[in-house]
């Protein structure tokens, strides 16, 4: 299925984009003072099963296929959801989430073709929730991609 291939290519792209980007480790006390950082985890479609109190999934980016359409163009909408955990009173989790999304945004705007087959369609939408979700912080980028069309075999003999 072509949208799944797009998701796999985006996983590679986001992983490479964020490979050297780290934020303070939410599981290490005094992470900021001791310069203990952690890499961003990348997940596709769903988060792994976890216990309710398990913050080890954070920080992460979830690459989620949302919907698609086949008409004259073949498109898929993909949500790139970033999340960070930060229980400090300074509310820096928002800054961490925004920083993750900014890195992804800059990367896909500079190189708008993914996997040599999937082309970004503008506009890109982004959002941060209004709700106070402390100590969890979320933000998302919604993207639309043009997918390659399948070749029809039933008309091939007519040409």
Secondary structure by P-SEA (a helix, b strand, c coil): caaaaaaaaaaaaaaaaacccccccccccccccccbbbbbbbbccccccccccccccccbbbbcccccccccbbbbbbbbbbbbbbcccccaaaaaaaaaaaaaaaaaaacccccccbbbcccbbbbbbccccccccbbbbbbbbbbbbbbbccccccc
